[in-house]
Amino acid sequence: MLFLVAALLLLGVVLGTVAHAPLSFSVAAGAVIALWLGGFALRERHGRRRGTSAH
């Protein structure tokens, strides 16, 4: 429950920051985050196909 409260508080801070930032900055930051997450997903999928585990 405490984790959920902390996550919602962090989300509120981030959304508040985005609301005051210029639209072009928000879009650029969103694109960078989306590319980063996409790269991470591809790396994870490629690693699982080889059958190697990081653990």
C-alpha positions, 0 to 999 in steps of 0.5 A: 500500500505504501508503494502505491501511495509513493507511486501516485505521489511521484506520478503527480509530481511528474504530471505537474512538471509536464503541465508547466513545461512547453509542449515541444519539450514534453513531446521530445521527452516522451519520444526519448522515453519511448525509444529507450523503452523500445530499445530495452524491450528489443534487447530483452526479447533478443536475449530471451530468443538466444536462451541465455539468462542474465540470472 
